[in-house]
Amino acid sequence: MYNGVATVSLLVISNIFMTMAWYGHLRMREFSWFGSLPLFVVILISWGIAFFEYCFQVPANRIGFQGNGGSFSLMQLKVIQEVVTLSVFIVFSIIVFRIDVRWNHILAMLLMVGAVYLVFKK
């Protein structure tokens, strides 16, 4: 139980950093000092943020993997990761980019919940 909670918690933190690294620069571009940076510098900044993603992602997988005494198979870890990634991305998009959630976004999330159900089915 502890392994499962720790794994998912670390994956959420990891994905917050990942989403900031991958998409945060799109919003930061609105600031004059950031918008004038060369692409190479933006890549380095994103890479620096992504470092922290790995600092949480790798332990999450090590703790959660059944082969290391964790709660999840490799396939379950991957599906959990994808659901967490898209969930964090949706929240990030709503807060940072003020997107409108539409019916197809909700349907996509429900289908992902179905994927989680199927991957955990014995």
C-alpha positions as CSV (number, residue, x, y, z in Angstrom):
1,M,0.0,0.0,0.0
2,Y,2.7,2.5,1.0
3,N,4.7,1.7,-2.2
4,G,1.6,2.4,-4.3
5,V,0.9,5.8,-2.6
6,A,4.6,6.8,-2.7
7,T,4.9,5.8,-6.4
8,V,1.8,7.7,-7.5
9,S,2.8,10.8,-5.4
10,L,6.3,10.8,-6.9
11,L,4.9,10.4,-10.3
12,V,2.6,13.4,-9.8
13,I,5.5,15.6,-8.6
14,S,7.7,14.3,-11.5
15,N,5.0,15.2,-14.0
16,I,4.6,18.7,-12.6
17,F,8.2,19.3,-13.4
18,M,8.0,17.6,-16.7
19,T,5.0,19.7,-17.8
20,M,6.7,22.9,-16.7
21,A,9.8,21.9,-18.7
22,W,7.9,20.9,-21.8
23,Y,5.2,23.6,-21.9
24,G,6.0,26.3,-19.4
25,H,8.3,28.1,-21.8
26,L,5.3,28.7,-24.1
27,R,3.8,30.9,-21.4
28,M,7.0,32.4,-20.2
29,R,7.6,33.7,-23.7
30,E,5.1,36.5,-22.8
31,F,7.7,38.0,-20.5
32,S,10.1,40.3,-22.5
33,W,13.2,39.0,-20.9
34,F,12.3,35.4,-21.6
35,G,10.9,35.9,-25.0
36,S,14.2,37.4,-26.2
37,L,16.3,34.4,-25.1
38,P,17.8,32.2,-27.9
39,L,16.2,28.8,-28.3
40,F,19.4,27.1,-27.1
41,V,19.1,28.9,-23.7
42,V,15.4,28.0,-23.5
43,I,16.3,24.4,-24.1
44,L,19.0,24.5,-21.3
45,I,16.4,26.0,-18.9
46,S,13.9,23.3,-19.8
47,W,16.6,20.7,-19.4
48,G,17.4,22.0,-16.0
49,I,13.8,21.8,-14.9
50,A,13.5,18.3,-16.4
51,F,16.4,17.2,-14.2
52,F,14.1,17.5,-11.3
53,E,11.5,15.4,-13.2
54,Y,14.0,12.5,-13.3
55,C,14.8,13.0,-9.6
56,F,11.2,12.0,-8.8
57,Q,10.5,9.7,-11.8
58,V,13.3,7.2,-11.3
59,P,12.6,6.6,-7.6
60,A,8.9,6.3,-8.4
61,N,9.5,3.5,-10.8
62,R,12.1,1.8,-8.6
63,I,9.8,1.9,-5.6
64,G,6.7,0.9,-7.5
65,F,8.1,-1.9,-9.7
66,Q,7.1,-5.4,-8.5
67,G,10.6,-6.6,-9.3
68,N,11.9,-4.3,-6.6
69,G,9.2,-5.3,-4.1
70,G,6.7,-2.7,-5.3
71,S,3.0,-2.9,-6.0
72,F,2.9,-2.6,-9.8
73,S,3.9,-4.5,-12.9
74,L,5.8,-2.7,-15.7
75,M,2.7,-2.3,-17.7
76,Q,0.7,-0.9,-14.8
77,L,3.5,1.6,-14.0
78,K,3.4,2.8,-17.6
79,V,-0.4,3.2,-17.7
80,I,-0.4,5.0,-14.3
81,Q,2.4,7.3,-15.7
82,E,0.3,8.2,-18.8
83,V,-2.8,8.9,-16.7
84,V,-0.9,11.0,-14.3
85,T,0.9,12.8,-17.2
86,L,-2.4,13.7,-18.9
87,S,-4.1,14.6,-15.6
88,V,-1.3,17.0,-14.6
89,F,-1.3,18.4,-18.1
90,I,-5.0,19.2,-18.1
91,V,-4.8,20.9,-14.7
92,F,-1.7,22.9,-15.9
93,S,-3.5,23.9,-19.1
94,I,-6.5,25.1,-17.2
95,I,-4.5,27.1,-14.7
96,V,-1.6,28.4,-16.8
97,F,-3.2,28.6,-20.3
98,R,-6.8,29.1,-19.3
99,I,-8.1,26.4,-21.7
100,D,-11.7,25.4,-21.8
101,V,-12.3,21.8,-21.0
102,R,-14.6,20.3,-23.6
103,W,-16.7,17.1,-23.8
104,N,-14.0,15.3,-25.8
105,H,-11.4,16.0,-23.1
106,I,-13.7,14.5,-20.5
107,L,-14.4,11.5,-22.7
108,A,-10.7,11.0,-23.2
109,M,-10.1,11.0,-19.5
110,L,-12.9,8.4,-19.0
111,L,-11.3,6.2,-21.6
112,M,-8.0,6.5,-19.7
113,V,-9.7,5.4,-16.6
114,G,-10.9,2.4,-18.6
115,A,-7.3,1.8,-19.6
116,V,-6.3,1.7,-16.0
117,Y,-9.1,-0.7,-15.2
118,L,-8.1,-3.0,-18.0
119,V,-4.4,-3.0,-17.2
120,F,-5.2,-3.9,-13.5
121,K,-7.7,-6.7,-14.5
122,K,-6.3,-10.1,-13.8
